[in-house]
Amino acid sequence: MYKSLLSFSLLMLMHSASALAMPEVIITIRDHLFYPSEVMVPAGKKVKLIFVNQDNTPEELDSFELNREKVIFGNAKANVFIGPLDEGEYHFFGEYHPSSAVGKVIVVSPEVFNDVN
C-alpha cells in the first residue's frame, strides 16, 4: 500500500513540475536575421528566450518594450528571461544590424498558447 501511494505521489509531483516548467523559446541568429522573427509566448508566465548566434560576429539584442539588452557573441548562445508579460506585442532588434535583425514576441492568453502548441 505504501509503495503504491509513494509511486502515485511521485507521478503527481512529476506531472506538476512539468506543468509549472518555464516555457523556453529558441531563436537563431543567422546572416544578421532572427529565425523565427516572431515567437508566441503565454501571458502571465516567465519565459526563457535562448538566442543561438550562428554568425561569426556578435549581435546586441535590444528591446525597449521588454527592457532588455544583451550581447550575444559570435558562435555562442545566450539566455534572456522575460515576463511575466501582459498580452500584446513586444519588439526587439539587433543593435549592430537594426535594419535586418528585427523580431517580436507575441504574448497571448495561456488558453490560446496551449491551443497553438
C-alpha positions in Angstrom: 0.0 0.0 0.0 2.8 2.5 0.9 4.7 1.6 -2.2 1.6 2.4 -4.4 1.0 5.6 -2.5 4.6 6.6 -2.9 4.5 5.8 -6.7 1.3 7.8 -7.1 2.8 10.8 -5.2 5.9 10.8 -7.3 3.9 10.6 -10.5 1.8 13.5 -9.4 4.9 15.5 -8.4 6.5 14.9 -11.8 3.3 16.0 -13.6 3.0 19.1 -11.5 6.6 20.0 -12.2 6.2 19.7 -15.9 3.1 21.8 -15.8 5.0 24.5 -13.9 8.1 24.3 -16.1 9.2 27.6 -17.6 8.5 27.9 -21.3 11.6 28.1 -23.5 11.9 29.5 -27.0 14.9 29.1 -29.2 15.7 32.0 -31.6 18.6 31.6 -34.0 20.6 34.5 -35.4 21.9 33.7 -38.9 23.0 36.2 -41.6 22.1 39.0 -39.2 18.4 37.9 -39.0 16.3 36.3 -36.3 14.8 32.9 -37.0 11.9 32.8 -36.3 11.4 36.5 -36.3 8.1 36.2 -34.4 7.6 34.0 -31.4 4.5 33.3 -29.3 4.6 33.0 -25.5 1.9 32.7 -22.8 0.8 35.8 -20.8 1.5 35.8 -17.1 4.5 33.4 -17.2 8.2 33.9 -17.1 9.8 32.7 -20.3 13.4 31.8 -21.2 14.4 33.0 -24.7 17.5 31.1 -25.9 19.4 33.0 -28.6 21.8 30.9 -30.7 24.1 33.1 -32.7 25.4 31.2 -35.8 27.1 34.2 -37.2 30.8 34.8 -36.6 30.2 38.3 -35.3 28.4 39.4 -32.2 24.9 40.9 -32.1 23.5 43.0 -29.3 19.8 42.2 -28.6 17.9 45.3 -27.6 14.2 45.8 -26.7 12.9 49.0 -25.1 9.5 47.3 -24.6 10.9 44.2 -22.9 13.5 46.4 -21.1 16.3 44.0 -22.1 19.8 44.4 -23.6 22.2 41.6 -24.1 25.3 40.9 -26.3 25.3 37.5 -27.9 28.8 36.7 -29.0 29.5 35.1 -32.4 29.0 31.3 -32.5 27.6 31.4 -28.9 24.3 31.1 -27.0 22.7 33.5 -24.5 19.6 33.3 -22.4 17.2 36.2 -21.9 14.4 35.9 -19.4 11.3 37.9 -19.9 7.9 38.2 -18.2 5.5 37.6 -16.8 4.0 39.9 -19.5 0.6 41.1 -20.4 -1.0 40.2 -23.8 0.4 42.2 -26.7 3.4 42.6 -29.0 6.9 43.4 -27.8 9.5 44.2 -30.4 13.3 43.5 -30.3 16.1 44.2 -32.7 19.8 43.7 -33.1 21.6 46.9 -32.4 24.5 46.1 -34.8 22.1 45.3 -37.6 18.9 47.2 -36.8 17.5 47.2 -40.4 17.7 43.4 -40.8 17.8 41.8 -37.3 14.2 42.6 -36.1 11.7 40.4 -34.3 8.8 40.4 -31.9 7.4 38.5 -29.0 3.7 38.0 -29.3 2.1 37.4 -25.9 -1.3 35.6 -25.9 -3.6 34.1 -23.3 -2.4 30.8 -21.9 -5.5 29.1 -23.5 -4.6 30.4 -27.0 -1.0 29.4 -26.4 -1.9 25.9 -25.4 -4.3 25.5 -28.4 -1.5 26.5 -30.8 1.2 24.5 -29.1 
